[in-house]
């Protein structure tokens, strides 16, 4: 027998529940955080909340007493509840369980034969699926967050994209459509070429243009376009996403005081939680080891939850501070004064990763003196302006395009090139294709379709 000493390098994913919780809490809206904290207060006995009389009163107002009375009318002497046909009623009968898209994907993940590490990565990817069924994060960002090689993440994405519904986990519309074609075992190279290069022609029925470009029969193009139209552009549609009803609860209030803007975090939106002192005493005095270990575990979970909520609050506050510093003119004078500002700019300024800042602003609102605003709408890229020293935000450019089109002669609508010329005369340097892109983003049809006879 020989003894050998070998050095092996092995890459492992260490993704604790606490890591997942920290990421999830950061991207939760205030309303979702409320619900999560309420759930934890029920499940973790060491947590307690400071009573709020106003909140309690509002809770009682939400009870449907008429339905409650109807329910108790069926109570019998044995303490159970029966319908008129003597069939026993369970309170569980009134609970409707709706399976979400993410739950549906997780269930499929349990049934396939892959390694544990890939199941963990796929589970993490599923948490980044949006309501459309698209992957709402770049593989580069996910690779950074999990400290894993991007090739491993790509392999996990392939596994996720093999699940139902077809097209799930796509990064964009083109990939979504092509994934569905592969699952249908459609291999015609022309249909893939149409999706890659001429997708905008499909909706406009420009079959002749496609036929000429691909050098194929126009009837064949029409048949291929019919197949493309039969595909689902949003594979997540029809599944419960957990976001069917959204209540807007601002994370912060921004108001002007003595010529300066002040941030007030909405601390009342989420119950103030703390650790019940009774359980601290148990650790000090209880002799049963299992009891002490159970309480310690619950206290550790509670402390991590409390600290994660504080980190979430601190990150949002720092982001808002930077936003106010950059966008003071916007808060003073309105939308046309919104300056170019990206999430990366703000992330770099406050010393966090771009993906962290992105999650921190996702679905978050602020209440201002002129209404409630989705924080993400304040981020915009810019283009150079010859007549001014600083760049103009794309929001302001879009407003200009929209205004020009609203005032145009409908018998002779402005072409994209004409819009480009007008903006260039005003000192805003734009290419025609950029004007076309912004017009499309505004949901405005091209001049040929805006013309009135």
C-alpha positions in Angstrom: 0.0 0.0 0.0 1.1 3.5 -0.8 0.1 6.8 0.7 -0.1 9.8 -1.7 -0.8 13.4 -0.9 -2.8 15.0 -3.8 -3.8 18.7 -4.1 -7.2 19.1 -5.8 -8.8 22.4 -6.7 -12.6 22.2 -6.4 -15.0 25.1 -7.0 -18.1 25.0 -4.7 -21.1 27.2 -4.3 -21.6 28.3 -0.7 -24.9 30.1 -0.8 -26.4 30.2 2.7 -30.1 30.9 3.4 -28.9 34.1 5.0 -27.2 35.2 1.8 -30.4 34.5 -0.2 -32.5 36.3 2.4 -30.3 39.4 2.3 -30.6 39.6 -1.5 -34.4 39.0 -1.4 -35.0 41.6 1.3 -33.1 44.2 -0.6 -35.2 43.9 -3.7 -38.6 43.6 -1.9 -41.0 46.5 -2.2 -42.1 48.0 1.1 -45.5 46.2 0.9 -43.7 42.8 0.3 -41.4 43.6 3.3 -44.4 44.2 5.4 -45.9 40.8 4.5 -42.5 39.1 5.1 -42.1 40.6 8.5 -45.6 39.7 9.5 -44.9 36.1 8.5 -41.7 36.1 10.5 -43.5 37.4 13.6 -45.7 34.4 13.4 -43.0 31.8 12.8 -40.2 33.1 15.0 -41.3 33.2 18.7 -38.4 35.4 19.8 -39.5 38.3 17.7 -42.0 40.8 18.9 -43.4 44.1 17.6 -44.1 47.3 19.4 -47.9 47.8 19.4 -49.3 50.5 17.2 -52.9 51.5 18.2 -53.6 53.0 14.8 -52.4 50.0 12.9 -54.6 47.7 15.1 -57.7 49.8 14.5 -57.1 49.6 10.7 -56.7 45.8 10.9 -60.1 45.4 12.7 -61.8 47.5 10.0 -60.7 45.0 7.3 -62.7 42.1 8.8 -65.9 41.2 6.9 -68.2 40.6 9.9 -71.1 39.5 7.7 -69.2 36.6 6.3 -67.8 35.9 9.8 -71.4 35.6 11.2 -72.5 33.4 8.4 -69.6 31.1 9.2 -70.5 30.8 12.9 -74.2 30.2 12.1 -73.2 26.6 11.1 -71.5 25.7 14.4 -73.0 22.7 16.1 -73.0 21.4 19.6 -69.8 19.3 19.0 -67.9 22.5 18.1 -67.5 21.7 14.5 -69.0 23.5 11.5 -71.5 22.0 9.0 -73.3 23.1 5.8 -77.1 22.7 5.4 -76.4 19.2 3.9 -74.6 18.2 7.1 -71.2 18.1 5.3 -68.5 19.2 7.7 -66.9 22.6 6.9 -63.2 23.2 7.5 -61.7 26.7 7.8 -59.2 25.5 5.2 -62.0 25.4 2.7 -61.9 29.2 2.5 -58.2 29.3 1.6 -57.4 29.4 -2.1 -53.8 28.4 -2.9 -52.4 29.9 -6.1 -49.2 28.4 -7.6 -46.8 31.0 -8.7 -44.5 30.9 -11.7 -41.5 30.6 -9.5 -43.1 27.7 -7.5 -43.9 25.9 -10.7 -40.3 26.2 -11.8 -38.9 25.1 -8.5 -41.2 22.0 -8.5 -39.8 21.0 -11.9 -36.3 21.6 -10.7 -36.8 19.0 -7.9 -37.8 16.4 -10.4 -34.8 16.6 -12.8 -31.5 14.6 -12.3 -28.8 17.3 -11.9 -26.1 17.9 -9.3 -26.9 19.8 -6.1 -24.8 22.7 -7.1 -26.7 23.2 -10.3 -30.0 23.0 -8.5 -28.8 25.7 -6.1 -27.7 27.9 -9.0 -30.9 27.3 -11.0 -32.9 28.1 -7.8 -31.0 31.4 -7.6 -31.7 32.1 -11.3 -35.4 31.4 -10.8 -35.5 34.1 -8.1 -34.4 36.5 -10.8 -37.2 35.7 -13.2 -39.6 38.6 -13.8 -43.3 38.5 -14.4 -42.8 38.1 -18.2 -40.7 35.0 -17.6 -37.5 36.7 -18.6 -34.2 36.6 -16.6 -34.0 40.0 -15.0 -30.2 40.0 -14.3 -27.1 39.5 -16.4 -25.0 36.4 -16.1 -22.0 38.6 -15.3 -23.8 40.1 -12.3 -25.0 36.7 -11.1 -21.5 35.2 -11.6 -20.2 38.1 -9.4 -22.8 37.6 -6.7 -22.3 33.9 -6.4 -18.5 34.0 -7.0 -18.9 31.4 -9.7 -17.4 31.0 -13.1 -19.7 32.5 -15.7 -19.6 29.3 -17.8 -21.1 27.4 -14.9 -23.9 30.0 -14.7 -24.5 29.6 -18.5 -24.8 25.8 -18.0 -27.4 26.4 -15.2 -29.3 28.8 -17.4 -29.5 26.1 -20.2 -31.1 23.8 -17.6 -33.5 26.4 -16.5 -34.5 27.2 -20.1 -35.3 23.5 -20.7 -38.2 23.8 -18.2 -41.8 24.7 -18.9 -43.2 27.0 -20.0 -41.2 27.1 -23.3 -39.1 30.3 -23.6 -38.6 30.7 -19.8 -35.4 32.3 -18.7 -34.7 34.2 -21.9 -32.8 37.5 -21.8 -34.8 39.2 -24.6 -37.6 38.6 -27.0 -35.4 37.1 -29.8 -34.0 34.5 -27.4 -37.4 33.8 -26.1 -38.8 33.0 -29.5 -35.8 30.9 -30.6 -36.0 28.8 -27.4 -39.6 28.0 -28.3 -38.7 27.0 -31.9 -36.0 24.7 -30.6 -38.4 23.0 -28.2 -40.8 22.5 -31.2 -37.9 21.0 -33.1 -38.2 23.6 -35.9 -34.8 23.9 -37.6 -35.5 26.0 -40.7 -32.6 28.5 -40.8 -34.8 31.1 -42.5 -37.2 31.4 -39.6 -34.2 32.1 -37.3 -32.9 34.7 -39.7 -36.2 36.4 -39.6 -36.2 36.6 -35.8 -32.5 37.8 -35.7 -32.7 40.4 -38.5 -36.2 41.2 -39.6 -38.5 40.7 -36.6 -39.8 44.3 -36.9 -41.1 43.4 -40.4 -43.3 40.6 -39.1 -45.7 42.8 -37.3 -45.9 45.2 -40.3 -46.6 42.4 -42.7 -43.6 43.4 -44.9 -43.3 39.9 -46.3 -42.0 41.1 -49.7 -39.1 42.9 -47.9 -38.2 39.7 -46.0 -38.5 37.5 -49.1 -36.2 39.8 -51.1 -33.6 39.9 -48.3 -33.6 36.1 -47.8 -34.1 35.3 -51.5 -37.1 33.0 -50.8 -40.7 32.7 -51.9 -43.1 35.3 -50.3 -45.6 32.5 -49.5 -42.9 30.7 -47.6 -42.2 33.9 -45.7 -45.8 34.3 -44.8 -46.0 30.7 -43.4 -42.8 31.3 -41.3 -44.2 34.5 -40.0 -47.4 32.7 -39.0 -45.3 30.3 -36.9 -43.5 33.2 -35.2 -46.8 34.9 -34.4 -48.1 31.7 -32.8 -45.2 31.8 -30.2 -45.6 33.4 -26.8 -43.6 36.6 -26.3 -44.1 36.5 -22.6 -43.9 32.9 -21.3 -44.6 34.0 -17.7 -48.1 35.3 -18.8 -50.9 33.4 -17.3 -49.0 32.4 -14.2 -49.5 33.9 -10.7 -46.4 36.0 -10.1 -47.2 37.2 -6.6 -47.5 40.7 -8.0 -51.0 40.6 -9.3 -52.0 43.3 -6.9 -49.5 45.9 -5.9 -49.9 48.5 -3.2 -47.7 51.5 -3.5 -46.1 52.2 -0.2 -43.3 54.8 -0.5 -40.0 53.8 1.1 -39.2 57.5 1.8 -40.5 61.0 1.7 -38.5 63.8 0.1 -39.5 67.3 1.0 -37.9 70.8 0.7 -37.0 72.6 3.9 -35.0 75.8 4.0 -33.9 75.5 0.4 -32.6 72.0 1.0 -34.2 68.6 0.3 -34.6 66.3 3.3 -35.1 62.5 3.3 -37.5 60.9 5.8 -37.5 57.1 5.6 -40.9 55.6 6.0 -40.3 53.7 9.2 -44.0 53.3 9.9 -44.5 51.2 6.8 -42.9 48.1 8.3 -43.5 46.9 11.9 -40.6 47.7 14.3 -39.4 44.4 15.5 -37.1 43.4 18.4 -36.1 40.4 20.4 -38.2 39.5 23.3 -36.1 39.7 26.5 -37.8 36.6 27.9 -35.9 34.4 25.5 -32.6 36.1 26.4 -33.2 35.0 29.9 -33.8 31.4 28.8 -30.3 31.2 27.4 -28.9 32.4 30.6 -30.9 30.2 33.0 -32.3 27.3 31.1 -30.5 24.0 31.8 -32.0 21.9 28.9 -29.4 22.0 26.1 -31.8 21.4 23.3 -34.0 24.3 24.4 -31.1 26.6 24.7 -29.8 25.7 21.2 -33.3 26.1 19.7 -33.6 29.6 21.3 -30.1 30.6 20.1 -30.9 29.6 16.6 -34.1 31.6 16.6 -32.4 34.6 18.1 -29.6 34.4 15.4 -32.3 34.4 12.7 -34.1 37.3 14.3 -30.9 39.4 14.7 -29.9 38.7 11.0 -33.4 39.8 9.9 -33.2 43.0 11.9 -29.7 43.8 10.6 -30.7 43.0 7.0 -33.7 45.4 7.2 -31.4 48.1 8.6 -28.9 47.5 5.8 -31.7 47.7 3.2 -32.8 51.0 4.8 -29.2 52.4 4.8 -28.6 51.5 1.2 -31.8 53.1 0.0 -31.0 56.2 2.0 -27.5 56.5 0.5 -28.9 56.1 -3.0 -31.5 58.8 -2.4 -28.9 61.2 -1.0 -26.9 60.8 -4.3 -30.0 61.2 -6.4 -30.9 64.5 -4.7 -27.4 65.7 -5.1 -27.5 65.0 -8.8 -31.1 65.8 -9.6 -31.8 69.0 -7.5 -33.0 70.8 -10.6 -35.4 68.0 -11.4 -37.0 68.3 -7.9 -37.1 72.1 -8.3 -38.3 72.5 -11.8 -39.7 69.2 -13.1 -39.1 66.4 -15.7 -37.3 68.4 -18.4 -34.5 69.1 -15.9 -33.7 65.4 -15.3 -30.0 65.0 -15.8 -28.2 61.9 -17.2 -27.7 59.4 -14.3 -27.2 55.7 -14.4 -27.5 53.1 -11.6 -23.8 52.4 -12.1 -22.9 56.1 -11.5 -24.8 56.0 -8.1 -23.4 52.6 -7.2 -19.9 53.7 -7.7 -20.5 56.9 -5.7 -21.8 55.1 -2.7 -19.4 52.2 -2.9 -21.6 49.2 -3.8 -21.9 46.9 -6.7 -24.2 47.9 -9.6 -26.4 44.9 -9.1 -26.8 45.8 -5.4 -28.0 49.3 -6.2 -30.2 47.9 -9.0 -32.0 45.6 -6.5 -32.2 48.4 -3.9 -34.3 50.6 -6.3 -36.3 47.9 -7.9 -40.0 48.4 -7.2 -39.3 51.2 -4.7 -41.2 54.5 -4.6 -40.6 57.9 -3.0 -43.2 60.5 -2.1 -42.3 64.0 -3.2 -43.9 67.4 -3.2 -45.3 66.7 -6.7 -46.4 63.1 -6.3 -45.2 59.6 -5.8 -42.4 58.5 -8.1 -40.8 55.2 -9.0 -37.2 55.6 -8.2 -36.0 53.7 -11.2 -37.5 56.3 -13.6 -35.0 58.9 -12.3 -32.2 56.9 -13.9 -31.5 57.9 -17.5 -28.7 58.0 -20.0 -27.6 61.2 -21.7 -26.5 62.6 -25.0 -24.3 65.6 -25.8 -25.7 69.0 -26.4 -23.7 71.5 -28.4 -25.4 74.5 -26.9 -24.9 73.5 -23.3 -22.0 72.4 -21.2 -23.7 69.5 -19.7 -25.5 66.5 -21.3 -29.2 66.3 -21.8 -31.1 63.3 -20.4 -32.9 61.0 -22.8 -36.1 61.8 -20.9 -35.9 65.4 -21.9 -35.1 64.4 -25.5 -38.1 62.1 -25.6 -40.3 64.9 -24.3 -39.1 67.1 -27.1 -39.8 64.4 -29.7 -43.3 63.8 -28.3 -44.0 67.6 -28.3 -42.9 68.0 -31.9 -45.1 65.1 -33.1 -48.1 66.4 -31.1 -47.9 69.7 -33.0 -47.1 68.3 -36.5 -49.4 68.6 -39.5 -51.2 65.3 -39.6 -51.5 65.5 -43.3 -47.7 65.8 -43.6 -46.3 64.1 -40.4 -42.7 64.6 -39.5 -40.3 61.8 -40.6 -37.6 60.6 -38.3 -35.1 62.4 -40.4 -37.1 65.7 -40.2 -37.3 65.3 -36.4 -33.6 64.7 -36.3 -32.9 67.9 -38.3 -35.1 70.0 -36.0 -33.4 68.7 -32.9 -30.0 69.2 -34.4 -30.9 72.8 -35.2 -31.7 73.2 -31.5 -28.2 72.0 -30.6 -29.1 68.4 -29.7 -26.8 66.1 -31.7 -28.8 62.9 -32.7 -28.7 60.3 -35.4 -31.9 59.5 -37.3 -31.8 55.9 -36.0 -31.6 57.3 -32.4 -34.7 59.4 -33.0 -36.5 56.3 -34.4 -35.5 54.3 -31.3 -36.8 56.9 -28.9 -40.0 57.3 -31.0 -40.6 53.6 -30.8 -39.9 53.6 -27.0 -42.6 56.3 -26.7 -45.1 54.0 -28.5 -45.4 56.4 -31.4 -45.9 54.9 -34.9 -43.7 56.0 -37.9 -44.8 58.9 -40.1 -46.2 56.6 -42.7 -48.7 55.3 -40.1 -49.5 58.7 -38.6 -50.6 60.3 -41.8 -54.2 61.4 -42.0 -56.0 61.8 -45.3 
